[in-house]
């Protein structure tokens, strides 16, 4: 897959293409279903396929507010799109100037003039252009003027509901990570730097890696205790992918772990922490990059009357999570 970051110096492609446009946060099953249709149509027309996306959340640029709603970073999104079979992904730098373009202006200036799009597939709920006031019939009319064949893509429904990024966010916000996995087509994943914490877990016999998610706008699932797997990059664990059978090429090994998200109410905490207790691991992870993929939420966050009561519950949590991860 070729990745193009569009700017004023970007050369217009020589060949026309079949394209779709969207933010594609999460690159969930619905997104992949859409891109598969783009690839199929491109093959039918003997043309290259293209995905047009943005480098940052449009809402963040328009409001100036950074919200913790992102399902993927830009790098993750590009890596996932690279697995779809699309020929090219064009990344547009989203700005207020870009947002001010009407749908017709966007189609004429960006899709037609810069990218030479001749066929555009529109997702079932996708709208673009200033204030998103125009719809599919408008896109078709503009396409007829500009020489772009606009087609409506088939939607993907799972258990009777349309798959969307907003639905994935809702599920994660409720802690329903197994259902979110079903819509994403893979476990939801966080990654970031391991930082120093409060050491309460270590004193109870449960040393934890405290994760600071990156980027800062990454969505963190609901508070509670989760069965997870933690992955470290190859250069940090010294193992090659073929030695451990890793599915994620960036990680050297996945290790079963229990993870707590919450405010540490038993210790009167005042800020959210993300703490992973990796089973049977004694290495030093401070300052290293760690990835966490969510398998199942086993309980919500509770305040215990004593530290010993919490420790006993953690013993039960660990035993339950060991059984879950052994079955995967």
N, C-alpha and C positions, 0 to 999 in steps of 0.2 A: 504494500500500500504506500502511495506517495502522499505526504502531508505538505500542504501549501499554506503559509501564513500570508494572507492577502494584504498587500499595501499598494501604494501608487506605482511602485516599480515592478510589480508582478506582471510577468508577460502573459498576455491572453493566450489560452491554449489554442493550438492549431485546429484541433478536431472538436466538433460538437460533442455534447455529453448528455446523459440522462442523469438527473439529479433529484435530490430531496433536500429539504432545509429544516432545521430544528436545533434546539439546544442539546437534546439527547442526554440529559442528566441521568446517570445510572446505566445507560445503554441496556435497558431491560428487554424482556422478551418481545414486547410490542415494538420497540425500536428496531430490534433485529429482524422482526417480521417485515417491517417497512423497508429496511435496507435490502432484504432478500428480494423484494419485489422490484426495487430499483436495479439490482444486479441482473435479475431475470429479464427485465425490459431492455436493459442495455445489451445483453447478449442477443436478444431477439432482433434488435436494430443494428447489431454489429458496431456498437459505440462503447466508449468507456463509461463507467459508472462513477458518480460523484456524490458525496455527502457534504453539505454546507452547514457549518455550525459556528458557534461563537466562543470567544476565549474566556468569557466570564458571564455570570448570570445577568441577564438584562435588567431584572428588577433591582439588583444591587447598584447598577450604574444610574438608573433613573431615580432611585430614592436616596442613594448615598448611605443606605443602611446595610451592614453586613449581617445576614441572618444565617444561623446554623441549620441550613436546609440542603446543602450540597450532598449528593449521593456519590459523586466521583469528582476527583480533581481533573484538570485538563489532561494531564499525562495519562491518567487511568482511562479517561474517556477515549483518547486516541488509541491507546493499546487495545481496548475492547472493540472499537470500530475496526481496528486492523484485523480482527478475527472474523469479520463478516464477509470478506471477499470483495469489498468495494475497492475500486481502483485508486480513487483519490479522495482525501478529506481536505476541504478548504476551511481554514479557521479565519473568521472575520474578527478584527478587533472591535468589540462592541463599544459604542460611544453614544453620547446624546445626539450627535450629528447623524449617526446611522439610524437611531431611533426616530428621528424627525422625518425620515423618508416615508412617503406613502407606499402602499404595496406596489403600485404601478412604477413609481420611481425606483424602488428596490429591484423590481424585476428588470427594468430597462437598464439601469446603471450598473448593477452588480451581476445579476444572473445572465443577462444578454450581452452587454458590452464587455464586461471583464472576464466572465467565465464561459461564455459561448454555450449556454445551456439551451438545448432544443426541445427537451422533454422534461417536465417537472411533475414529480409525484408528490401529492399533498397528503399528509397523515390525516386521519379521520377528525382530529380535534385541533389541528394546527392552524393558527392565524398569525400573520406577520404584517408589518407595515405600521405606520404611525397610529398609536392607540388601539391597534388590532381591531379596527372597526369594519374592515372589509372581510368578505368571506369567499368561499370556493367559487361561486358564480362570477364574482368580480375577477378572481385570478384567471378564470377561463377566458373572460372577455379581454383582459389585458394581454393574455398569452396569444390570443388570435391577432391582436394588433402587432405584437412583437415577434411573432414567429416561434412561439414556445407552445408546445402541445401540453396542456395542463390536464393531469389525470388524478382522480381520487384513489388513493390506495385502500386496500382492504384492511379493516381493523382486525385486531387479534383480541379474542375474548377468552378469558380463563374463568371457569366456573360461572359463566354467564355475565361476567363483568369485564369491561374494557380495561386493559392494562395501561397504567399511566404512572408517571413519576410521582404525582401527588398522592396516588393510592399507596405506592411503596412508602412514601414518607409517613402517611397516616399509620400504616401497619407498624413501622419501626417506632413511631412515637408512642404506640400502645404496647411495645415490647413483643409484637407478634412476628418474630424474626423468621420462623419456619414458613409462614405464609408469604412473607416478603421474599424469601428465597425462591419460592414457587414462581413469583412474578418476575423476579430478576433473572432467573435461570442459573443462579449461583448464590452462595451465601453472601450476605452483606458484609463489607469489609471496612475496617478503620485502619489507618496506619499513622505513625508519628514517632516522635522522639520519646525515649524512656528518660524520665526525670526523677529527681529525688522527691520522696513523699514523706509521710509522717511516721513511718516505721512501726505503726501499731500492729500491722499484719505479721511482721517478722517476730515481734515479741510474743505473739500467740502461736508461733510455729507455722505461719503461712506467709512467707516472704513474697512480696508482690513487685511486679514491674509496673510503675505508674506511667501511664501513657498520656502524652500531650498531643492530641490529634493535629494533623496537618492535612490540608490547610485549615485556617481558623474557622472557616464557614462550613466545616464538615458536620453533617447531621450525626448526633449521638443518640442511640436508641434510648428507650425509657429506662428509668432507674430500676435496678434489680440485679439478680445474680444469673449469670448465663454460662452455659456450656459453650466453649469456644476452642479454636485452634489458633496458636500463635506461630508466626513465621518470621525467620530472620534471613537477611540477605546472605548470599553465598560467601562473600568475602568476610563476613562476620562469623560464620559458623564453620568455614573451612570444608564444607561438603559440596560435591558436585551434584547436579540434579539427578544424574543417572545412578548415583550412589544411594539416594533416598527416595526415588520415585516421585519427586515433587510434581504437582500439576501447575504450580505458579512458577514461571521461569525466573522470577526475580528472587525467589526464596530458596534457602538451602535446606530447610526442614520445617515441617509443621509439627507442633507439639501440643498435645491436649492440655487444656487449662480451664480454670474457673475464673470468671471475671465479674467484678462488681462495679456497677455504675451507681453513684449516689453521693449523698452529702455526709456520710458516716454519722448517722444520728446517734448511735450509741456513744460516740465520742464528742457529741455536740459540734459537729462540723458545720462550717458556714460556706463551703465552696464544693462544687462537684468534682469528684475524682473518678478516674477510670483505672482500676487496679486489677492486674492479671496475676494469678498464682499459677505458674507453669509447673505441671507435675514432674517430679523427678529431675528438676533442673537446678543446678547450683551455681551457674556462671554469673558473671557481672555484666549486666545489660545497660548500665547507665551511659547515656550519651549515644546509644545505638538506635537504629531505626527498627521498629517492630510493627508487624502487620497482625491484625486480629480479625478472624472471620467468625461470624456468629452462627451457632448451630441451633441452640434452643434456650429459651428463658425458663428457669426452673422456679423462680419465686420473685416477688417484689421486694422492695427494700423495707426493713423493719428496724425499729429501735428496741434493743434488748436492755433489760434492767441491769445486767452485769456483763462484764467482759467475758466471764466464764460461760454464760449462756450463749453469747455470740460464738465463742470458740467451739462449743458443742454443736451448734447449728452448722458452722463451717465444716466440721468433720462429716456431718451428714450430707451437706452439699457436695463435698468433694467425692464422696463415695457414689452418689447418684450421677455426678458428671463423669466419673470414670466409666461407669456402665454405659452411658450415652456415647462417649467417644470411642469406646471399644467396639461398638456396633457399627460405626461408620467406616 
